[in-house]
Amino acid sequence: MKKFTKQEIRGLLNQVMLGGMSFPRMVDVLNRMVSERVSFPRMVEVLNRRVSEAEDIHEEPKKSDLAIFWDGDKRDAAIRIYERFNGGEYFTHRDHSGLNWKNSIKFESKEQYERLIKGEI
């Protein structure tokens, strides 16, 4: 079985954070590639391609943008004004009223919000 270095794992997690790929999806891809004994550079290439082909990649919110915020349960998502990113903290996104949230994406449409609370995003 292939063993990954800290740098390799950090790089893959960055793909998740920057590219919008979900963590479970990344783990699934990794498991498949490990079982097929795919080299790490090839694995990164495949992950990059999957991120670029993903249909549900959303723009990161910026200060004053309308954004969708949620913690654990997407059904409790709220639309609020984005204030700032709290890097390095568990609740990494702050809304205009000072509440901190675990997750946030830029609000694009009512349909996007409905898909999110249904778990389709």
C-alpha positions as CSV (number, residue, x, y, z in Angstrom):
1,M,0.0,0.0,0.0
2,K,1.2,3.5,-0.8
3,K,2.3,5.8,2.0
4,F,1.8,9.5,1.6
5,T,4.2,12.2,2.9
6,K,2.9,15.2,4.9
7,Q,3.6,17.4,1.9
8,E,1.5,15.2,-0.4
9,I,-1.4,15.1,2.1
10,R,-1.2,18.9,2.6
11,G,-1.2,19.4,-1.2
12,L,-4.3,17.3,-1.5
13,L,-6.1,19.0,1.3
14,N,-5.3,22.3,-0.4
15,Q,-7.0,21.0,-3.5
16,V,-10.1,20.4,-1.3
17,M,-10.0,23.9,0.2
18,L,-9.2,25.8,-3.0
19,G,-11.0,23.8,-5.5
20,G,-14.3,23.1,-3.8
21,M,-13.9,19.3,-4.0
22,S,-15.5,17.7,-1.0
23,F,-13.3,15.8,1.4
24,P,-15.3,12.5,1.0
25,R,-14.9,12.7,-2.7
26,M,-11.2,13.3,-2.4
27,V,-10.9,10.2,-0.1
28,D,-12.8,8.1,-2.6
29,V,-10.5,9.2,-5.4
30,L,-7.4,8.5,-3.2
31,N,-8.7,5.0,-2.2
32,R,-9.3,4.1,-5.8
33,M,-5.9,5.4,-6.9
34,V,-4.1,3.7,-4.1
35,S,-5.7,0.4,-5.0
36,E,-4.7,0.9,-8.6
37,R,-1.1,1.9,-7.5
38,V,-1.2,5.3,-9.3
39,S,1.8,7.6,-8.8
40,F,1.3,10.7,-6.7
41,P,1.9,13.2,-9.6
42,R,-0.7,11.3,-11.7
43,M,-3.1,11.4,-8.7
44,V,-2.7,15.2,-8.4
45,E,-3.3,15.5,-12.1
46,V,-6.5,13.5,-11.9
47,L,-7.7,15.5,-8.8
48,N,-7.0,18.8,-10.6
49,R,-9.0,17.6,-13.6
50,R,-11.9,16.5,-11.5
51,V,-11.9,19.9,-9.7
52,S,-11.9,21.8,-13.0
53,E,-14.8,19.6,-14.3
54,A,-16.9,19.9,-11.2
55,E,-20.2,21.6,-11.7
56,D,-20.7,22.7,-8.2
57,I,-17.6,24.9,-7.6
58,H,-18.7,28.1,-6.0
59,E,-16.9,31.4,-5.7
60,E,-15.5,32.3,-2.3
61,P,-17.4,35.2,-0.7
62,K,-15.8,38.5,-0.1
63,K,-16.6,41.3,2.4
64,S,-20.1,42.6,1.8
65,D,-21.2,39.8,-0.5
66,L,-24.4,37.9,0.2
67,A,-23.4,34.4,1.4
68,I,-24.9,31.2,2.6
69,F,-23.6,30.1,6.0
70,W,-24.0,26.8,7.9
71,D,-22.2,24.7,10.5
72,G,-23.0,21.0,10.6
73,D,-26.5,20.7,9.2
74,K,-27.1,22.3,5.8
75,R,-30.8,22.4,6.5
76,D,-30.0,25.2,9.0
77,A,-28.2,27.3,6.4
78,A,-28.7,31.1,6.6
79,I,-28.2,33.8,4.0
80,R,-26.3,36.8,5.5
81,I,-23.8,39.4,4.5
82,Y,-20.2,38.1,4.6
83,E,-17.8,40.0,6.8
84,R,-14.5,38.1,6.9
85,F,-12.5,34.9,6.8
86,N,-11.1,33.8,10.2
87,G,-8.2,31.7,9.1
88,G,-6.9,29.1,11.5
89,E,-10.1,28.9,13.5
90,Y,-12.7,26.1,13.6
91,F,-15.5,28.5,12.7
92,T,-13.7,30.2,9.8
93,H,-16.3,32.6,8.4
94,R,-17.9,35.6,10.1
95,D,-21.1,37.3,9.0
96,H,-21.9,41.0,9.4
97,S,-23.6,40.5,12.8
98,G,-20.4,38.9,14.3
99,L,-21.6,35.3,14.2
100,N,-18.9,32.8,13.2
101,W,-19.8,29.8,11.0
102,K,-18.0,26.6,9.9
103,N,-18.9,26.9,6.2
104,S,-19.8,29.6,3.7
105,I,-20.2,30.0,-0.1
106,K,-21.2,33.0,-2.1
107,F,-24.9,33.3,-2.6
108,E,-25.8,33.0,-6.3
109,S,-29.5,32.2,-6.5
110,K,-32.6,30.9,-4.7
111,E,-32.1,27.6,-6.6
112,Q,-28.5,27.3,-5.3
113,Y,-29.8,27.8,-1.7
114,E,-32.6,25.3,-2.2
115,R,-30.1,22.7,-3.6
116,L,-27.8,23.3,-0.7
117,I,-30.4,22.7,2.0
118,K,-31.5,19.6,0.2
119,G,-28.0,18.3,0.3
120,E,-27.4,18.4,-3.5
121,I,-24.4,20.7,-3.1
